[in-house]
Amino acid sequence: MPAHSAPAKPSPPNLLFVLVDQWRGQALGFLGEDPVVTPHLDRFSTEGLVLPQAVSNYPVCSPYRAMLMTGQYPINNGVLGNSNSRGAQLGYELRKNALCWSDVLHDRGYRQAWIGKWHLESPRKPYVKCENNSATFAWNEWTPPARRHGFDSWYAYNTFDYHMNPLYWANDTPRDKPLRVNQWGPEHEADKAIAFIRETAAARRPFACVVSMNPPHMPYTAFPKRYLKAYEGKSMEQIVTRGNVNILGRDKFAQLARAHTRNYYAMMTGVDDQFGRILKALSDANLARNTIVVFTSDHGNCIGSHNQVSKNNHYEESMRIPFLIRWPGKIPVRKDDLLFSVPDVYPTLLSLMGFGRDIPEKVEGTDYSRLFRTGKGQRPTSQLYLKIGYVPRDQGSRGVRTHRYTLRIEKQEDGTVQRYLHDNQADSWQLKNIAAERPKLVGQLIEKELQPWLSKTKDPWKP
């Protein structure tokens, strides 16, 4: 009789990670909060897991991206502010010796692509000549191959806010000769992602592809105007609906909201369109079933809420981000109020993909792969909030966000301390700071929630 062969080992899953910039968590059509049109994300939400309480713990570009790639909070990954020429003086860039999840997948034989915004490289003199850089201050920079952390297909830039005429460095592009493109950035990046998917499908090799789109990050005028059609005929009151924006005001924040919220949403509709194109390519290549797909953002955007221009604060519009994940047959379709944090992405994804044993000990995020699959498992009671920037580590802001409260404590250089406490159930727009009238609650949140986070992350900051 013929010998029975061993059952075929399942192929490791692919990973498609779509990361956008400055897209707040409230702006998803299916949630019914902001009046944004996102048909592809609406459909995608019915095919996987949605985490409406996911946050960006330090809601600004580079700190988020460093947390994402290292699984560590900023105190330990070293990116305490944005990677620009000022941050360069403080070492604010992804360390060359950091063990990123992409390094792990590279060692496991994955072909990997990074397409779009990177923003983890500090500019070096002489600065690259481009619109985002001047002789005295710079944002954009080329990333040397040795600092690409396992991404063997590279088509990226550090940060560049000219979305209708973007620039990129491909695999072998010289630092002083970036490629210029006459196409909307997200559309061009979707084209590149689709080409990568088709090419890799033919090679029958597992892949991980990050598509990092800059819109809906400002400027709010740089996008194809056809996406405004979804918002035609809507009054300003139908567009700017958040109760923490003074839509009739004359101040600059009210003017900002009136001038740009419609365009902000239109850019989201455009990015949603490109996301739909990438999903179709995945399906056409017969890869959808064995590909984990994630859609998320690096932080949110106030755009006038709370008299704030954009992000880097503790408000819900700044902290909450979209997080949707699909893996057909493996992750059930549902919404879950898990208090998910950025460093949790690293261990959760690696474990889902079968590489849980490869998670480094230095990773500070929590592996929620079992909870993703079953809805069961231990849950956190809070999420850490940080704002550090260019001040000493024992200054700046720390805080926590629970299912009900948001606490922020801000320490100034002169010793001044400002406390903010919001009851997000009783005051969903966070209009009232109740810290002064609830000192006992502030103390409880510090003792039971914030202090354990500070200890875990070895943060020298004292409440």
N, C-alpha and C positions, 0 to 999 in steps of 0.2 A: 504494500500500500504506500502511496506517496506520503512523504512527511508533511505535516501541517506547517505552513509558514507562519511566522509570528505576525500579529496584526500590525498594519502599517502605523508608524508613529505619526500623530497629527502634525501638520505643518505649523510652525510658529506663526502667530498672527502678524499681519502688517499693522503699521500705525500711521494714520493720517491726522496730523495735529494742526488745526487751523486757528491761528492766534491773531486777533485783531487788536487795534489800539484805541483806547479811550471809549469803549462801548459799555455803557452802564447796564447793570443787570436788569433794570426796570424796562429797558427798551427791547422787548421781544413781543411780537404781536400776540402770540398765544397766551401771554400772561395777563393781558388786558389792563396793563398799567399805562405806559406811554403809548400814544397813538401812532406807532410806527408800523410800517408795512413790511413784513418779513415772511413771505409765503413758503420759502424753502426751509427756513428754520422752524416755522410752524409745523410743517410736515415732518421734519427731522425729530421734533420733540415727541411725536407719536411713535417713534421707532426705537427709543432708548431711554436713558436715565437723565432726568433734569434735576439739577441742584440749585434751587432758587436762592439758597442762603450762602452760596459760595462767595468768598471775598478775596480781594487783594489786600494782604495784610499791611503792606507798605505801598499805597496806591500811587505809584509813579513808575516810569518805564523801566529803568535799569535795575532798581532793587527787585521789582517783580521778576524780571527775566533771570536774574541771578538765583532767586529762590526757586524758580521753575527748574533751572538746569542743575542745581546742586542739591536740592532738597533740604537746604539749610536756611535758617533765618539770617538777616543781614549782619548781625553782630559777628557771626562765624564765617559767612562767605565773603565778607569784606566789602561788599558793594552797599555802602550806606547812603548813596545819593546817585544822581545821574552820571553816566559816563560821558563827560565832556572835558574841555581843557581845564576847567577848574577842578573837577573830580580827579583828573589825571594826577594832580599834585598830591592827592590823598590816596592814590592807588585804587580808585573806584572802577575796577574792571574785572571781568571774569578771570580768575587766576589760571595760569597755564597748567598748573598741577591739580586743578580741581577735577574730581572724578564725577563727571556728569553722566546722566542716564544714557546719553548718546554714546559715551565712551564704552559703557557696558554693552550696548547693542552692537557697536562696531566690533567688539571682541567676540560677539556671538555670531558674526558673519552677516550682519544686516548691511544692505546698501542704504545710504542715508543722504537726504537732501535737505538743505536749508535754503528757503526761497524767501527773500524780502528782508524786512527790518531785523537787525541783530541787536544793536544798542548795548553791547557789552564790551566795547573796545574804547579805550581812552585815546583821544587824538594826540599825535606826536608831531613835534616840529621837525621840519617845516610842514605846516598844515596842508592837507589836500586842497587844491583850488576848486571850490564849488560854492554854490549860493549859501549853504548852511554854515560856511566857515569864513571868517575874516582874518585879517593879519594878527588880531589880538585875542580872538575867541573862536573856538571850534567845537563842532558837534560830530561831524562825519569823519570816518576813518576806515581804512582798509584793514581787513583781518588776515594776518599771515596764515598760511596753511597749517603751521604747527600749533595754531591757537583755535582751530576749528572743531576740536573735540569730536572727532569721528565722523563728521559730515564730509563725505568724499565727493559729493556733488554740491557745489557752492555757487549761489547766485544771490548775492546779498549786498547790503550797505549797513552802515552803523545807524545813522539817523539822517533823514533827508526829507524835508517837508514840501517838496515841489511835486505834487502827485500827478500832474498832467505831463510832466517831463522828468520822470525819475532817472536815477542812475544806479548802476550795479557793478559789482566786481564778480566776474565768473571765476571758474576754477583757477585759471592761469593768467587772469587779467593783471597787468602791472599796476602798482599803487597809483602811479601818476597818470593812468589812462583808463579811468572808469568808463563803462559803456553808458551812453545816453539813449533813452528810448522815448519816442513820441507816441505815448499811449498811457491811458490811466493806469496807475500802479496796480490796483487789485485785478484788473482785467489781464494785464501782462503777466502778473504772477500766477493767475489761474491758468493761463496758457502754458506757462513753464511747468506747473504742477501736473497738468493733463499730459504733457509730453513725457514727463518723468514716469508717471503711472503707466502709460502705454509701453514705454521702453523697458521698464522693470518687469512688467507683466510678461513680456516676451522672454525675458531672461529667467523667469521662474525662480527668483531669489527673494527672500523676505526683505521688506523695505520699511523704512521710517521716513516720513516726509513732513517737514514743518513748513507751512505756508503762513508767513508772518506779514500781514497787511497793515499799512499805516492808517488809512482811513478806518473809522470816522474821526481820527485825530485832525485837529485844525491844520491848515486853513480850511474854513468852511465854504470856500468858493471854488475849490479845485476838484471838480468831479463832473462827469457827463450830465448835462442838465436834463436829459431824458428821464432821469430818476425823480425829478420833481413832479412828474405827471401824477404819481400816486397821491400827491397832496394838493392837487388842484381843487379849488373851490372851498377849501377849508379855511375858516377864519382863524385869526391869531388865537382866540380863546379856545378853539378846537385843537390847536397845535401845542400851545404852552399851557399844559393842564396841571402842572404840579403846584400844590398849595403852598410851597415855600419860595415861589417866585412872584415878585410884585410886578405883574405884567403891565400895570398902568403907570409904574414909576418912571421918573426922569433920570434916575441914577444910572451909572454905567452898566450895572449888572442887569437891570431891567432892559436896557437897550440891547445888551448882548443877547439876552434870551429872545427878544423880539426879532433881532436881525438874523440870528443864525440857527435857531432850533429847527426850523423847517429844513434847512440845508443839512443839518446834522442827521436828521432822520432820512433824508434822501440819500445821503452817503451810505447809511446802513442798508437801505433798500438795494443800493448798487452792490455792496459787498455781499448781501444775501443772494443776489443774482449770480455772482461769481462762485459762491459756495455751492449753489445748485449745479453749476456747470461741472465743478470738480466731482461732486457726488455722482453725476451722470457718467462721467468718464470712468469712475471706479466701478460702477455697475456694468457699463458696457464692456469692461475688461474682465468681467466675472470675478471681481475681487471683493465685492461688498461684504460677502458673508464671512470672510476670514480677515477683515480689516477693522481694527478699532478706530473709530473716528471721534475726534474731540473738537468741539467748537468752544472757544473761550476768549477772554480779553485780559489785557494786562492791568487795567483799572477802569474806573468809570469816568463820569464827567458831570460836573454840576451845571455848567453853562447858565449861570445866573441864580441857581438855587442857593439859599443861605448867603447871598451876596458873595459868592465864590465864582471865580472865572472857570476853573476846570476841576483839578483833582488834588491829591496830596493833602487830604483832610479826612476827618473821621466820619463824615456824613454818609448816609446810605447811598446817595448818588455817586459818591467817589469810591466807596469800598466795595459795594456789591457788583459782581461781574457775572456774565452768562457762564454757565458750565453745563454743557450737554455732551453726553457720551453714548455711542452706539456700538454694540457688538452683537449682531443677530444670533439668537439662540443661546447666548451666554450671559448677557446683562438684560434683565427683564425691563419692560416698558413701565415707567412710573416716575412720579416726582417724589423727592425725598428732601426733608428739611435738615439734612446733615450739615453741621457747621464745618464746612470744608475749607481748608486753607491751602495756600499756594504750595508750600513744601510737601504737602500730602500727595501732590500729583506724581512725583518721582517714584516713591515706593509703591503706590497703588498701581500705576501703569506697569512697572516692571513685574510686579507680582501677577497681575492679570495675564501678562504675556508669557508667564512661566519661568521668570528669572528672579523670583523672590529671594533665592539664596545668594544672588549677586548684589543685593542691596548693601552698600557700604555702611559700616557702623556709624560713621559721622553724619549720616542722613538724619535730620531731626523731624521730618514729616512722618505721618502715621500711614500705615498700609491699610486702606479701607477696601481692598479688593473683595473680601468676603462679604462686606456690607453691600457693595455694588452688585454682587451676584445674588445675594439672598435677602437683603434688607435686614439681616441680623448681625449683631456685633456691638462692641463697646462704642459709645458715642462721646465726643467731647462736649463739654458744657460751655465752652467759650472759644473765641478766636482772638489771637493777639493782634494789636494795632501798633504800628510804629511810624514815627516821622523823625528822621535824624538829620540828613542833609550834610551841611558843612560846619556843624558845631561839634564840640567834644561829645563823646559817647554818653557821658553822664548828664547831658542836657537833652533838649528836644522833647518829643512827646512819646508816651507809651499809653496803652489802654487795652481794653477788652471789649468784645462784642458778644453778648449772649443772645439767647432766643428773644429776650425781652429788652435788655438794656444795652446802651453803648456808653462806655466810660472812657474819657480821655483826660490825661493829666499832662499839662505842658509846663516845662521848666525853662525859664529864661536865664541868660548869662548872669543877670544881676540878682538871681535868687528868687525872683518873682515866680509864683506858681499859680496857674489857672486851671481850674477843674471844670469839665463839661460832663454832664450826665443827662441822658435822654431816655425816656420811657417810650420805646418804639411801638408798644401796643396802644397805650393811651394817647400818644402824640406821634402818629405815623410820619408826619412831616418834620419832626424834630425841631419844632419851633421854640420849645421852652427848655432852658437849661435848669434842671432841678437839683444841681449839685449842692447848692447852699442850703436848701431846705431838706435834703435827705443825707446828712453827713454819715449817719449810721450805715446806710446802704452803700455809700461810697467806700467806707471802711471794709464792709463785708466783701465787696467786689475786689478790692485790693488784696485782702487776705486770702480769699478762697480761689480767685481766678488769676489776677495779675501777678501776684508774687510767685506762684508756681511756674508761670511762663518765664519770668525773669530768671528764675533758678535754672530752668531747663535749658535756656539759651545762653546761660552764663553772662547775662547782661549786667554791666556795672551800674546802670541807672537805678536810682533809689526813689520810691514813691514818697 
